Amino acid sequence: MRALLIGAAAAAVACAAQARTLSVMPGGDAQESIQTALLDAKPGDVVQIAPGRYELTDGLSLDVAGVTVKGAGPEATVLSFRGQKGSGEGLLITSNQVVVRDLAVEDAKGDGVKAKGSDQISFVNLRVEWTGGPNEHNGSYGVYPVSSTNVLIDKVTVKGASDAGIYVGQSKNIVVKNSTAAFNVAGIEIENSMNADVFDNVSTHNAGGILVFDLPGLPQMGGHSTRVFHNQVVQNDTPNFAPKGNIVAQVPTGTGVMVMANRDVHVFGNTIDGNQTAAVMLVAYTSDYADLSYDPLPRDISVHDNKIGRNGFAPAFPGGKELATLLGGSLPPVMWDGVTNYVRKGASAPEAARVRITDGPVLNLNLAKPGALLTARPEVKPSIEGGSWPEPAAVALPKGQAAL
Amino acid sequence: MRRLLAVLAALAFLGAAPAPAPVALDALMAPTPAPTLAAYRLFTDAAGRVPNAGLTPYALNTPLFSDYAEKQRYLYLPPGAKARYRPTGVLDLPVGATLVKVFAYPADFRRPNERVRLIETRLLIHRRSGWVALAYVWNDDQTEAVLKRAGARRGVDFLDLEGRPQHVDYRIPNANQCKQCHSLAGRLAPIGPKARNLNGPYAYAEGAENQLAHWTRLGLLEGAPAPASAPRTAVWDDAREPLAARARAYLDGNCAHCHNPKGEASNSGLFLDLEETRPSVQGLGKRPVAAGRASADLFFDIAPGDPDGSILTHRMASTEPGVMMPELGRSVVHREGLALVRAYIASLKK
């Protein structure tokens, strides 16, 4: 191992212009050998982690720009954090232009892989898993870029997260594709983010499939411009196992796609089937907030051309069962809280909340204000034509990243 | 042994022994860190306990808790260099300035000066390119400290102030973890030596004196007002000071290095620095964002009047990675700090 590293270093001296490969082999102190490689790497280098199982005792972290951390495949190179004693995540990235690919992160005590404040961060062909199955003591997020720009998540599988499997927070310019999220509380969540494309993913056996949220009290608010398309959002049937104080604890078991607050969200071309509460749910943020710039309504939301199967057959929110009985045994596939005349804090006029839903029938609860369930005047309509507006352009990532 | 040391010290004082070579500023400034602490000549003894000329010891009114480790801090400034006073944030320290922090445990905290085991000596060096953090780990014989960039763990056993045996699984941070706490807008920076946190007395060999006044008198600091006119952080464990001031000082010293608008936890929207004035941003009635499972079954970071209902105290009381806060630098609960913050939250109006 040490000889290899020295060999790599010598090679680097011989051709300094070329990127080096820092190889890590199993055996010895995995914590020290991987962390040392992550510290020694220079921009352009590859940290290559050979096939094997690596037992880590602490978090790992990378703070060098332009580095690729590469395993031999998500079944071959396994970083196990079962014995982790410290740190809030398995692997933490705090630098730009980083690629993490072809490896697995298992049983992290906190989050699996996190990137904070990173530009051009790519996660490719990863498996992040809590191997004991769904459990409230599992770590929170599987793949977790936050406060980042140009985010690529491709061919990633996340299982067992006690919050969201794939969670993108307070970021801009995001692509999540070809990935699978299963047995998490939330499969994929885009939160307080701008310009996200979420497509060709499978989200199944979570409590909620795909969430697009905007929350108050954060440095980046006003999430907008997300397209959710060509995904399989099917059989999200794992009972919500999040602790109560957690925002995703509010997601009813068996919710396909859920939009809370947020603006300019387009949900189309997805297959949404087997979700007991709803195929698509559009709701306002219902708790109090102090920030006057926050808008709690979902607005400019378009739901069209989805392949909607059997959903809403056992709604798992308070009053859902009674509502279903009232409506003949099950809920329509799309549910909207119907808040339109809400005057936001600090605003003088009501919000315009355009909604276009053509994948009806639609249950409109017609709530007087966010979360005011007692004011519900439920009505079912074949569709809601609240106008039309252009879809955001496809998210374009920088060249090198798009070619990964 | 003690007598021998006294004799040696006396000889040095009389000039009978050659004066030790000065601090190796060139080694501090070199782009490649030295493999051993001794190379910097920051201490005149191999055991790293006797500071060289140019090192000034200091203490903070309210420091970070680090698994009950005792910390001895020193400021080194190159000959003739001065720090500049700033009323907020860390003092403006010149290139070449080095902050030295020794982490140690006495075998028995009731006899803090006996059988003291050094664990690590950390350096924060201000190079032209920015600050650099290095951790040197002491060997079992206490004769040499070597650079450990990837971090390490050391088991430590001691008797606490009540004479109870305690064990900590002490974590020496890796170079990135140093930066996780010492991060300001993505760049490494010191945390401790803020004017307000230095504004208190220190028991120097020649007598007690306010640290800002002492540094000014020695020519190490310029631009500082009289201590009474400078801001001052409360002493967290001085019961004579107001409860809220002590608790806010504790949160500032233990949380705000990440929980500030430019820190590692900026995305949380929970800012615990003393400069923050908005109650909701300080956590009062604030709902968690990305706390995940660490929010447990609780709804607010700080539920005024209800310490048991506050996520902040729940996470301070945990030792489980992914739940506990701070994330780095502790493996046991700081009982006294937790008690202080609980009392503070209980005192807040519902």
Interface residues (C-beta under 8 A of the other chain):
Chain A: Q31 E32 Q35 T36 L38 L39 T57 D58 G59 S61 L62 D63 Q84 K85 G86 S87 G88 E89 L92 T94 A108 K109 G110 D111 K116 G117 E136 H137 N138 G139 S140 Y141 Y144 V146 S147 S162 D163 Y167 G169 Q170 L215 G217 L218 P219 Q220 A242 P243 K244 G245 N246 I247 S287 D288 A290
Chain B: R149 A150 G151 A152 R153 D169 R171 N174 A175 N176 Q177 K179 Q180 S183 G186 P261 E264 S266 N267 G269 R278 S280 V281 G285 K286 R287 P288 V289 A290 A291 G292 R293 A294 S295 A296 D297 L298 F299 F300 I311 E320 P321 G322 V323 E327 L328 S331
